[in-house]
Amino acid sequence: MSRRELATPDLEQKVQQAVKPILQRDMCSRNLHAFTRQAWHVVEPETPFVDNWHIGIICEYLQAVTVLQIQNLIINVPPRHMKSLLVSVFWPAWSWTHSPHLRWLTGSYAEPLAVRDALKSRRVITSPWYQRNFGGVFKLSGDQNMKSRYENDHSGYRLAFGFGGSITGEGGDIIVVDDPLKAQEADSAANRERVNEIYDSTISTRSNDPRSARRVIIMQRLHDDDLTGHLLGKMGEAGALQYEHLCLPSEYEPKRYFSSIGKNDVRTQPGELLWPARFGAAEVAAAKVQLGARGYAGQHGQRPAPVGGNIYQAEWWQGKNRYNLETRGEVVGRWLSWDTAFKDSEQNDSSAMTVWELLADYRLCLRHANWSKLLFPQLAQAISDEARRWGRDGLLRGVIIEDKASGISALQTLQQGDGEIAWLLRPFAPGQVSKAGRARQASLWCERGCVLLPEPGLDFPWLLDFEDGLYKFPAARLNDPVDSMSQALLFLENLLAEGFRG
């Protein structure tokens, strides 16, 4: 008799039942997506697992990081799309099923959040399911098993930290940063600079071996100069770390990222939803109302500002409200508007100047813009030089300077030491209104078609960068020229209300 003839249905069924757990265990150890499906019940026992293609793609990217196919990775994905569970909970626990020697540093803007996910990951590791399948691979060390740090008997460990906390003396093989910046603090330049500096000078350097160190940042976009923008913006610099960028907006936009491992967004139609089984049209519409245009653009669209603009809307200047130097009409007055930096250190803002010309029909033209970091003596000299440059034809009517911070010193210096332009100085008192509030007030002029931007061309090489900041404001990396614009429009609104005729 053949072996097949000797086999009985009962025996085959028993063999299959015996082999199935082994196959599942091997599959889970090789495949993070399969591991996540199997381990889900440990972390979310009352919530059904709802699978989706984006979960598989994120898992593929994390596996590529594990084997050093990708060394540095940034993932931008909407909230509530399993961001933290995948990266900060399941991935570290999965990696130890085959590489228990790996040392993990995992952080967030607040240490309690990092500790929360470290505990969930430890809960997976100590679960009966994990121990049944992988308990023979390693054991957690009893003498180093705290909430924020635990080790195993293969010298692997996980340390959870918050930005601003100390990780001095610690090194990792894989460094994970999950939500480095609190959404409510994204508009604070000081907070953004603090986060970016901590990452650059401390966190990103805490590697055991620079050749094999892996770094993963996962977050939503909150500002043009958040950690994602900061790192992507540095990639053209000599010696800067290179990051793969996986960008998954809630609503599909073509060509948002290039995949070096061939794992692209599977959607094909603009506006197609990322996870319709969990976040369908109704949920997305509710998020737009709850977060507002800017909040939705950052957290769901992975853009620091809506495509069409935030406060200042691109549509106001699309094919209209543009001018060229030959056809703009008669100029009856010109003003320079200076937004001066509070300090002159490298980490602080630029000083920006915009030049405005009033036409005979009472529309305003943006004639010029420039910006740079200036020490105070340079600032006073630059204001004086620009006033002379733009005043040669007799059309200059005033130099508007914010009566605050370094602007006060500039006004005093020029009033006392430059009699030729002292009479042109126009202090501007902003009051208690924020810069974003001033922009909203000034934007009404633009919406009504009273403010003209130049037509793009060689005469205005600064225009592209200016408009990029204009439409992203106040979430732009460069806000100073737009602050100068808002100041000029509010000053001139008051001036024209008083009856200025040129």
C-alpha positions in Angstrom: 0.0 0.0 0.0 1.1 3.6 -0.8 1.6 6.2 2.0 -1.4 8.0 0.6 -3.6 4.9 0.9 -2.4 4.4 4.5 -3.4 8.0 5.4 -6.9 8.4 6.8 -9.0 11.6 6.7 -8.7 11.8 10.5 -4.9 11.5 10.4 -4.6 14.2 7.7 -6.8 16.5 9.7 -4.6 16.0 12.8 -1.5 16.6 10.8 -3.0 19.9 9.4 -4.0 20.9 12.9 -0.5 20.2 14.2 1.2 22.0 11.3 -1.1 25.1 11.1 0.2 26.8 14.3 3.8 26.3 13.2 3.0 27.8 9.8 1.2 30.7 11.4 4.1 31.3 13.8 6.6 31.3 11.0 4.4 33.6 8.9 4.1 36.0 11.8 7.8 36.1 12.4 8.5 36.8 8.8 5.7 39.3 8.1 4.8 42.2 10.3 1.3 42.6 8.7 0.5 39.0 9.6 1.9 39.5 13.1 -0.3 42.6 13.5 -3.4 40.7 12.6 -2.7 37.9 15.0 -1.6 40.1 17.9 -4.4 42.6 17.5 -6.7 41.0 20.1 -4.0 41.4 22.8 -4.1 45.2 22.5 -7.7 45.8 21.4 -9.7 42.8 22.7 -13.1 44.7 22.2 -12.4 46.2 18.8 -12.5 44.1 15.6 -9.4 44.4 13.4 -10.3 46.2 10.1 -7.6 45.5 7.6 -6.6 47.9 4.8 -3.9 48.2 2.1 -2.2 51.1 3.9 -1.5 48.9 6.9 0.3 46.5 4.6 2.3 49.2 3.0 3.4 50.7 6.3 4.4 47.2 7.5 6.4 46.7 4.3 8.3 49.9 4.9 9.0 49.0 8.5 10.3 45.6 7.5 12.6 47.4 5.0 13.9 49.5 7.8 14.5 46.4 10.0 16.7 44.8 7.3 18.4 48.1 6.4 16.9 48.3 2.9 15.8 51.7 4.2 17.9 53.4 6.8 15.9 56.6 7.6 12.1 56.9 7.1 9.5 59.6 7.5 5.8 58.5 7.5 3.0 61.1 7.2 -0.4 59.5 7.9 -3.7 60.8 9.3 -4.7 60.4 12.9 -6.5 57.3 14.0 -5.1 55.2 11.1 -3.1 52.8 13.4 0.0 55.1 13.3 1.2 54.5 16.8 0.0 50.9 17.1 1.9 49.8 14.0 5.2 51.7 14.6 5.4 52.0 18.4 3.6 48.9 19.6 3.6 46.0 17.1 6.8 46.6 15.2 9.2 46.5 18.2 7.5 43.4 19.6 7.6 41.7 16.1 11.3 42.5 15.6 12.3 40.7 18.8 10.7 37.4 17.5 13.8 37.1 15.2 16.2 39.8 16.4 15.9 40.1 20.2 19.3 41.8 20.3 17.9 45.0 18.8 17.9 48.1 21.1 15.1 50.5 20.7 14.7 54.2 21.6 11.1 55.3 21.2 9.9 58.8 21.9 7.1 61.3 21.6 6.5 65.0 22.5 5.3 63.8 25.9 7.0 61.0 27.8 3.6 59.5 29.1 2.6 58.9 25.5 5.9 57.1 24.8 5.5 55.0 28.0 1.9 54.2 27.0 3.0 52.6 23.8 6.0 50.8 25.4 3.6 49.3 27.9 1.3 48.1 25.1 4.2 46.5 23.4 5.3 44.8 26.6 1.7 43.6 27.0 2.0 41.9 23.6 5.3 40.3 24.6 4.0 38.9 27.9 0.7 37.7 26.4 -0.1 34.0 26.3 -0.3 34.2 22.5 3.2 35.7 22.1 4.7 33.4 24.7 3.2 30.3 23.1 4.7 31.2 19.8 7.9 33.1 20.6 8.5 32.5 24.3 11.6 30.4 23.5 13.3 33.2 21.6 14.1 35.4 24.5 13.0 36.3 28.1 12.4 39.7 29.6 14.9 40.5 32.3 13.4 40.6 35.8 15.9 43.2 37.1 15.3 45.7 34.3 11.6 45.7 33.6 10.2 49.2 34.2 7.5 51.1 32.4 9.9 53.3 30.6 12.7 50.8 30.1 12.8 47.0 29.8 15.5 44.6 28.6 15.7 41.0 27.5 18.3 38.3 28.0 19.9 38.9 24.5 20.9 42.4 25.6 18.1 44.0 23.6 16.2 46.8 25.3 13.5 49.4 24.8 13.7 52.9 26.3 10.8 55.3 26.1 11.5 59.1 26.3 9.8 62.4 25.8 11.2 65.4 24.0 13.0 67.5 26.6 13.8 64.4 28.8 17.2 63.0 29.1 18.5 60.0 27.1 22.2 60.8 27.8 24.4 57.8 27.7 21.9 55.6 25.9 22.2 54.4 22.4 19.9 52.5 20.1 19.9 50.4 16.9 16.4 51.7 16.0 15.2 55.2 16.9 11.5 55.9 16.6 9.9 59.3 17.0 6.1 59.3 17.1 4.4 62.7 17.1 7.4 64.9 18.1 5.3 68.2 18.1 2.1 68.8 19.9 -0.5 70.2 17.5 -1.4 73.1 19.7 2.2 74.2 19.8 2.9 74.0 16.1 2.5 77.8 15.5 5.2 78.6 18.1 8.5 79.1 16.4 10.3 78.6 19.7 8.6 75.2 20.2 9.3 74.1 16.6 13.0 75.1 16.9 13.3 73.3 20.2 11.9 70.1 18.8 14.1 70.3 15.6 17.2 71.1 17.6 16.6 68.3 20.1 16.2 65.8 17.2 19.3 67.1 15.3 21.7 67.4 18.2 20.5 64.7 20.6 18.1 62.1 19.4 19.2 61.4 15.8 22.8 60.9 17.1 22.0 58.4 19.7 23.0 55.4 17.6 25.1 52.5 18.6 26.6 52.2 15.1 26.1 55.1 12.6 26.5 52.6 9.7 23.5 50.5 10.8 21.4 53.0 12.8 17.8 53.3 11.7 15.5 56.2 12.3 11.8 56.4 11.8 9.6 59.5 12.3 5.8 59.2 12.0 3.6 62.2 12.4 1.0 64.4 10.7 2.1 67.7 9.1 1.5 70.6 11.3 3.7 73.4 9.9 6.0 74.0 7.0 8.9 73.9 9.5 7.8 71.0 11.6 10.2 68.1 12.0 9.2 66.6 8.7 9.6 69.9 6.8 12.9 70.6 8.7 14.5 67.3 7.7 13.2 67.1 4.1 14.4 70.7 3.7 17.9 69.8 4.8 18.4 66.8 2.5 20.0 68.9 -0.2 22.7 70.1 2.2 26.1 68.4 2.2 26.3 65.7 4.8 22.6 65.7 5.7 20.8 62.5 6.4 18.7 61.2 3.6 15.1 60.1 4.4 12.6 58.0 2.5 9.2 59.7 2.6 6.0 57.8 2.8 3.1 60.2 2.5 -0.5 58.9 2.7 -3.2 61.7 2.7 -6.8 60.9 3.6 -7.8 62.0 0.1 -5.7 60.8 -2.8 -3.4 63.2 -4.5 -1.2 61.8 -7.3 2.6 61.7 -7.0 2.9 62.6 -3.4 5.9 60.3 -2.8 8.4 58.1 -4.6 8.8 54.6 -3.3 12.3 53.1 -3.5 10.9 49.7 -2.6 8.0 49.7 -5.1 5.3 50.1 -2.6 3.1 52.8 -4.0 -0.3 54.3 -3.1 -2.8 51.9 -4.7 -5.4 54.6 -5.2 -5.9 56.0 -8.7 -8.6 58.6 -8.5 -8.1 62.1 -7.0 -10.0 62.4 -3.7 -10.2 58.6 -3.2 -10.3 57.9 0.5 -7.5 56.2 2.3 -9.4 53.9 4.7 -13.1 54.1 3.7 -14.1 51.1 5.9 -13.2 53.2 8.9 -13.1 56.8 7.7 -15.7 57.1 5.0 -17.2 60.2 3.4 -19.2 61.2 6.5 -16.2 60.8 8.8 -14.0 62.8 6.5 -16.6 65.6 6.2 -16.9 65.7 10.0 -13.1 66.0 10.3 -13.1 69.0 7.9 -15.7 70.8 10.1 -14.0 69.9 13.4 -10.4 70.7 12.4 -11.1 73.6 9.9 -9.4 74.0 6.6 -5.8 74.4 7.9 -6.1 71.6 10.6 -7.6 69.2 8.0 -4.9 70.1 5.5 -2.1 69.3 7.9 -3.5 66.3 9.8 -5.3 64.6 6.9 -3.9 66.1 3.8 -0.3 66.0 5.0 0.2 69.6 3.9 0.9 72.5 6.3 -1.8 74.5 4.6 -4.7 73.8 2.2 -3.7 73.6 -1.4 -5.6 76.7 -2.2 -4.2 78.7 0.7 -4.9 79.2 4.4 -5.6 82.8 5.2 -4.6 84.3 1.9 -6.2 82.3 -0.9 -4.4 81.5 -4.2 -7.7 81.8 -6.1 -7.7 85.6 -5.5 -4.8 85.9 -7.9 -5.4 83.1 -10.3 -5.5 84.8 -13.7 -6.7 88.0 -12.2 -5.5 90.8 -9.9 -2.1 90.6 -11.5 -0.1 93.5 -13.0 2.9 94.1 -15.2 5.1 97.2 -15.1 3.9 98.4 -18.6 0.2 98.3 -18.0 -0.4 98.9 -14.3 -1.3 102.5 -14.6 -0.4 105.7 -12.7 1.4 105.3 -9.4 0.5 108.0 -6.9 2.5 106.9 -3.8 4.9 104.3 -2.5 5.6 102.8 0.9 8.1 100.5 2.4 6.9 98.1 5.1 9.5 96.5 7.4 8.9 93.5 9.6 12.0 93.4 11.8 13.3 90.3 13.6 13.1 90.2 17.3 16.7 89.0 17.6 19.5 88.6 15.2 20.6 85.0 16.1 20.6 82.3 13.5 17.6 80.6 15.1 15.3 83.6 14.9 13.3 85.3 12.2 14.5 87.3 9.2 13.9 91.0 8.7 11.6 91.4 5.7 10.7 94.4 3.6 7.8 94.7 1.1 7.4 97.7 -1.3 3.8 98.9 -2.0 2.6 101.2 -4.7 -0.8 102.9 -4.7 -2.4 103.3 -8.1 -4.7 106.1 -9.2 -7.7 103.7 -8.9 -6.8 103.1 -5.3 -5.6 99.5 -5.8 -2.3 98.5 -4.2 0.6 96.7 -6.1 3.2 94.6 -4.4 6.3 96.0 -6.2 9.1 94.2 -4.4 9.9 91.9 -1.5 13.2 90.8 0.2 14.2 89.2 3.4 17.4 88.3 5.2 18.9 87.8 8.7 20.5 91.1 9.8 22.4 92.2 12.8 21.0 95.4 14.3 23.6 97.8 12.8 23.0 96.1 9.4 19.2 96.5 9.9 19.3 100.2 10.5 21.6 100.7 7.5 19.5 98.5 5.3 16.3 100.5 6.1 18.2 103.7 5.3 19.6 102.3 2.0 16.3 101.0 0.8 14.5 104.2 1.6 17.0 106.1 -0.6 16.8 103.5 -3.4 13.0 103.6 -3.6 12.7 107.4 -3.0 14.8 108.6 -6.0 11.8 109.3 -8.1 9.9 111.3 -5.4 7.1 108.8 -5.0 8.1 107.4 -1.5 5.6 108.5 1.0 6.6 106.5 4.1 8.7 103.8 5.7 6.4 101.7 8.0 8.2 100.0 10.9 6.5 98.0 13.6 6.8 99.9 16.9 7.9 96.8 18.8 11.1 94.8 19.6 14.0 95.7 17.3 11.7 98.0 15.4 11.7 100.4 18.3 15.5 100.6 18.3 15.6 101.0 14.5 13.1 103.9 14.7 15.1 105.6 17.4 18.4 105.2 15.6 17.1 106.5 12.3 15.2 109.4 13.8 18.3 110.6 15.6 21.0 109.8 13.0 19.5 110.0 9.5 17.7 113.4 9.0 17.2 112.6 5.3 14.7 109.9 5.9 13.6 110.6 9.5 10.5 112.4 8.2 9.5 109.3 6.3 9.4 107.0 9.3 5.9 105.7 10.1 5.7 103.7 13.4 3.0 101.0 13.3 1.5 99.9 16.6 0.0 96.4 16.2 -1.8 96.4 19.5 -2.7 93.0 21.0 -3.8 91.4 17.7 -1.7 88.4 16.8 0.1 88.2 13.4 -2.4 85.7 12.2 -5.3 88.0 13.3 -3.7 90.9 11.4 -3.4 88.7 8.3 -7.1 87.9 8.5 -8.0 91.6 8.7 -5.7 92.4 5.8 -6.9 89.5 3.7 -10.2 91.3 3.2 -8.5 93.8 0.9 -7.1 90.9 -1.1 -10.4 89.1 -1.3 -12.1 92.2 -2.7 -9.5 92.5 -5.5 -7.8 95.6 -4.2 -4.3 94.1 -3.9 -2.4 93.2 -7.0 0.6 90.8 -7.3 3.0 90.9 -10.2 2.8 88.6 -13.1 5.5 85.9 -12.7 8.7 86.8 -14.7 12.3 87.8 -14.7 11.5 91.1 -13.1 10.2 89.4 -9.9 12.6 86.5 -9.1 11.4 86.6 -5.4 7.7 86.0 -6.3 7.6 82.2 -6.2 9.0 82.0 -2.7 6.9 84.9 -1.5 3.7 83.3 -2.8 4.6 79.9 -1.3 4.8 81.6 2.1 1.7 83.7 1.5 -0.6 80.7 0.9 0.9 78.6 3.7 0.8 81.5 6.3 1.0 81.2 9.3 2.2 77.6 8.8 5.1 78.6 6.4 8.7 78.3 7.2 9.1 81.9 6.1 6.4 84.1 7.6 8.2 87.4 7.8 7.4 88.8 4.3 3.7 88.1 4.9 3.9 89.8 8.2 5.3 92.8 6.4 2.4 92.6 3.9 -0.3 92.5 6.5 1.3 95.4 8.3 1.4 97.5 5.1 -2.2 96.8 4.2 -3.6 97.7 7.6 -1.5 100.9 7.8 -2.6 102.0 4.3 -6.2 101.1 5.0 -6.2 103.6 7.8 -4.3 106.1 5.7 -6.8 105.9 2.8 -9.7 106.1 5.3 -8.3 109.4 6.4 -8.5 110.7 2.9 -5.0 110.3 1.4 -5.0 111.4 -2.3 -1.4 111.1 -3.2 
